[in-house]
Amino acid sequence: MIATRLLQRVETNWEQIARAVMLARNQDPELPHYKNLSDDEIRLRVRDLTTNLARWMANPDEARSAEHFEQLGRRRYLEGMPLHEVLLKLTVLKRAIQTYASDQNYSLTPIEIYDELELLRAMATYFDLVVFRVAKGYEDFAPQDREQARRRTA
């Protein structure tokens, strides 16, 4: 099945996808906080998300994914990343994976095109879950942090 082979290529070639994300980060004025991250940090983050994409598609365990990505949202909050940048960076990554996947498939048969569309549909579902859970983790932690800060200054 081409979708499985394509997903394996995405996971194997995550560094190529990371380079596309780093290029977009460097060119996008809406990502000023991400410009402060090292290329190594961006590579680690892309690798985490592409590896989890492959795992999730093999076994869509929403409970495990929910906890993982809510923790990611909490970490981004503690790092001081604005939520809109976190979500935009996820969109940039999603587009980089889609572009990579599309670039890998030339001269496809109708069945292979269908498989690729199924992969892209599943990726959209995955990134919907990621965006929601990251935002939830970020926002769930923000009020606790604000309350603790208020208590320290009182």
Secondary structure, 3 states (H helix, E strand, C coil): CHHHHHHHHHHHCHHHHHHHHHHHHHHCCCCCCHHHCCHHHHHHHHHHHHHHHHHHHHCCCHHHHHHHHHHHHHHHHHCCCCHHHHHHHHHHHHHHHHHHHHHCCCCCCHHHHHHHHHHHHHHHHHHHHHHHHHHHHHHHHHHHHHHHHHHHHC
